């Protein structure tokens, strides 16, 4: 036992050290809370909740996690990739909105709010200016494929403004996003859904659905990064 135990400990420590490290960024924050949902909840609140669940799910996949902006205090977009330095992959968590022209008025709990009926679904963005666009796109496609397999529908709305990277799996180019190109890491921005859509907002708050989505995203990331590590 005296000989075997140190070898077991060494093997475990080597496995942990070799596990890919994923930087999970909570989009927006205290100063800029992002979009406002159809019922008046901030995007940052949605982002923080899902990012926390995703971080837990990634750890269950035996991936390392670096939490970025979980307290909402990183105000600079440039500081987010800097906080992720040393990681193997960067994912920024967001929830989507829509332009003013597509918003309608309604009232929720005595307060005027705005909503849309024309846009819903998830979206995944990559930048061709990222230093590792091939890995970024491979991971984005893996995430999108797992999302679709889990029953989630990508939004087709993004075709109005963005070039397709893998439209079937809901992946689009968004080259000018700071968090995607001002980094040394392969990176994606994940829009979980449209919080301005009244029905989808409620779906995005459903704990069972949240868990299913986190499982799909984590599975896609794990598949992509472990394949890359094997290469």
C-alpha atoms as one frame of an Amber mdcrd trajectory, in Angstrom:
protein
   0.000   0.000   0.000   2.855   2.365   0.763   4.074   1.998  -2.831   0.701
   2.045  -4.612  -0.911   5.030  -2.850   1.561   7.671  -4.060   1.165   6.350
  -7.614  -2.624   6.614  -7.376  -2.390  10.155  -6.031   0.038  11.070  -8.813
  -2.269   9.613 -11.472  -5.259  11.521 -10.119  -3.363  14.781  -9.921  -2.119
  14.293 -13.496  -5.680  13.667 -14.696  -6.978  16.802 -12.988  -4.103  18.913
 -14.328  -4.698  17.644 -17.873  -8.429  18.396 -17.867  -9.342  21.293 -20.198
 -10.097  24.568 -18.411 -13.219  26.444 -19.530 -13.663  30.141 -18.768 -17.380
  30.846 -18.275 -18.184  34.546 -18.579 -21.413  36.101 -17.288 -22.475  38.664
 -19.869 -23.191  42.234 -18.725 -23.090  43.143 -15.041 -23.981  45.620 -12.320
 -23.261  48.761 -14.343 -24.732  47.495 -17.608 -27.436  44.916 -16.904 -28.126
  44.237 -20.584 -31.561  43.715 -22.099 -34.752  43.793 -20.063 -37.092  40.823
 -20.382 -40.772  40.966 -21.317 -41.565  40.944 -17.593 -38.897  43.379 -16.467
 -36.042  41.070 -15.378 -32.486  42.017 -16.327 -30.472  39.996 -18.788 -27.610
  39.907 -16.288 -29.835  38.001 -13.849 -30.646  35.427 -16.552 -26.986  35.199
 -17.569 -25.731  34.741 -14.011 -28.229  31.978 -13.239 -27.478  29.963 -16.354
 -23.709  30.498 -16.142 -23.729  29.135 -12.599 -25.635  26.056 -13.695 -23.336
  25.572 -16.678 -20.249  25.845 -14.463 -21.608  23.114 -12.194 -22.453  20.899
 -15.167 -19.008  21.361 -16.723 -17.384  20.305 -13.458 -19.555  17.197 -13.492
 -18.000  16.471 -16.910 -14.604  16.658 -15.162 -13.711  19.915 -16.888 -12.015
  22.737 -15.047 -13.972  25.990 -14.754 -12.742  29.560 -14.385 -15.593  31.853
 -13.362 -15.465  35.270 -15.039 -17.651  38.193 -13.903 -19.917  36.088 -11.712
 -20.154  39.039  -9.315 -21.000  41.420 -12.171 -18.165  43.810 -11.363 -16.122
  43.562 -14.571 -17.196  46.640 -16.483 -14.733  46.462 -19.380 -15.294  44.090
 -22.291 -11.533  43.895 -22.794 -11.070  42.775 -19.180 -13.182  39.655 -19.636
 -10.796  37.793 -21.968  -7.922  38.993 -19.797  -9.551  37.376 -16.774  -9.789
  34.137 -18.760  -6.089  33.958 -19.655  -4.596  30.525 -19.103  -7.874  28.758
 -19.938  -8.389  26.470 -22.930 -11.762  27.845 -24.024 -13.924  30.912 -23.408
 -17.733  31.000 -23.476 -19.692  34.180 -22.787 -23.281  33.628 -21.639 -26.017
  35.976 -22.852 -29.757  36.144 -23.481 -31.131  37.830 -26.575 -33.393  40.785
 -27.325 -34.631  42.447 -30.522 -34.696  45.900 -32.131 -37.182  48.545 -31.071
 -39.113  48.264 -34.323 -40.240  44.753 -33.404 -41.399  45.472 -29.859 -45.002
  45.705 -28.674 -46.403  47.277 -25.517 -48.117  45.434 -22.689 -48.464  45.590
 -18.924 -47.084  43.134 -16.369 -47.924  43.404 -12.668 -49.053  46.983 -13.102
 -45.927  48.144 -14.963 -45.558  48.910 -18.671 -43.253  46.449 -20.439 -42.329
  45.553 -24.009 -42.241  42.221 -25.788 -41.884  40.574 -29.204 -43.673  37.764
 -31.003 -41.374  37.397 -34.010 -38.049  36.189 -32.606 -37.141  33.273 -30.373
 -34.520  30.526 -30.149 -30.848  30.239 -29.285 -27.872  31.633 -31.205 -24.131
  30.945 -31.079 -21.540  33.417 -32.358 -17.915  33.103 -33.410 -15.421  35.576
 -34.846 -13.259  34.967 -37.901 -10.774  37.334 -36.235 -10.334  35.008 -33.261
  -6.760  33.642 -33.016  -8.106  30.074 -33.243 -11.200  30.293 -35.460 -11.124
  26.593 -36.325 -11.476  25.460 -32.709 -13.981  28.219 -31.997 -16.190  27.051
 -34.846 -15.753  23.364 -34.036 -16.828  23.946 -30.437 -19.693  26.224 -31.492
 -20.967  23.583 -33.909 -20.653  20.875 -31.259 -22.657  22.979 -28.813 -25.292
  23.713 -31.449 -25.564  20.066 -32.454 -26.075  19.007 -28.831 -28.656  21.771
 -28.359 -30.623  20.553 -31.361 -30.344  16.946 -30.235 -31.798  18.015 -26.874
 -34.795  19.562 -28.645 -33.818  23.239 -28.732 -34.441  25.298 -31.857 -31.916
  27.823 -33.194 -33.160  31.249 -34.166 -33.141  32.018 -37.887 -33.430  35.737
 -37.168 -29.654  36.215 -37.182 -29.528  35.583 -40.939 -30.751  39.173 -41.336
 -27.454  40.585 -40.032 -24.841  37.831 -39.843 -23.081  35.456 -42.181 -23.710
  31.784 -41.424 -20.874  29.779 -39.912 -23.016  26.670 -39.361 -26.606  27.837
 -39.731 -28.054  24.343 -39.288 -26.719  24.292 -35.736 -27.427  27.976 -35.076
 -23.852  29.292 -35.431 -23.172  32.727 -36.943 -20.188  34.984 -37.550 -20.010
  38.141 -35.451 -16.483  39.304 -36.114 -16.513  42.564 -34.146 -17.456  41.199
 -30.719 -14.642  42.220 -28.371 -14.912  39.123 -26.178 -14.463  36.907 -29.248
 -11.497  38.519 -30.991  -9.573  40.340 -28.233  -8.457  37.073 -26.699  -5.807
  34.412 -27.105  -8.389  31.649 -26.645 -10.905  29.918 -28.886 -14.168  31.586
 -27.919 -17.929  31.605 -28.487 -20.790  33.801 -27.357 -23.905  31.830 -26.461
 -27.370  33.432 -26.594 -29.595  31.031 -24.652 -32.860  32.477 -25.975 -34.926
  35.624 -26.436 -36.074  37.092 -23.129 -38.244  39.662 -24.925 -40.445  36.796
 -26.154 -43.063  36.265 -23.445 -43.349  32.501 -23.822 -39.641  31.886 -24.219
 -38.872  34.036 -21.183 -40.903  31.647 -19.030 -39.248  28.649 -20.659 -35.809
  30.102 -19.882 -36.817  30.331 -16.220 -37.869  26.665 -16.020 -35.275  24.779
 -13.883 -35.817  21.476 -15.718 -35.309  23.122 -19.091 -32.311  25.074 -17.791
 -30.686  21.822 -16.675 -31.337  20.216 -20.062 -29.791  23.205 -21.834 -26.759
  23.280 -19.526 -26.259  19.562 -20.152 -26.344  20.107 -23.913 -23.874  23.010
 -23.820 -21.497  21.218 -21.445 -21.618  18.039 -23.536 -20.768  19.987 -26.688
 -17.852  21.761 -25.026 -16.505  18.544 -23.525 -16.725  16.691 -26.838 -14.925
  19.492 -28.661 -12.145  20.051 -26.135 -11.394  16.401 -25.497 -11.150  15.811
 -29.257  -8.749  18.760 -29.504  -6.708  17.410 -26.587  -6.495  14.014 -28.299
  -5.180  15.701 -31.461
